[in-house]
Amino acid sequence: MLRFAFSAAVFCALLSAPSAFAQTAPADAPLQGAPTAAPSRPITPPAETQKLLKKRNVVVLDVRTPEEFGTGHLRGAQNLNFRDPNFPTQLTALDTTKTYVLYCASGNRSGKAAVLMQEKGFRKLVNAGAYKDLKAAGLKTE
């Protein structure tokens, strides 16, 4: 019985003691192999977006697919499909000094597109969020 108690105590001590071979990570570090969220930009409220669209040198980019764009889009928007493999290359044709308002179906793709554009030197970027929200807020559509 004493032998069992000793063995159990040693086993528990080994389990709770940090191993010399164990790698420790900060508590806020993502788990090894765990998926991480892609960076994104916060969504600007439709009222602020509407004010911004009245300014000069503002370009509206709809980053949805051409099929989504074809079902309706903001007036004057250019379609630049975020899911197109050539999207990063297509950005090189844009003027980095202009202000870009981006939107998509939910705000997810436009947020990711804005991060990518920022990495490519664009400085004035707005994630306007979801097309349906912008339309519901009264922004002009085609």
Disulfide bonds with the S-S distance in Angstrom:
none
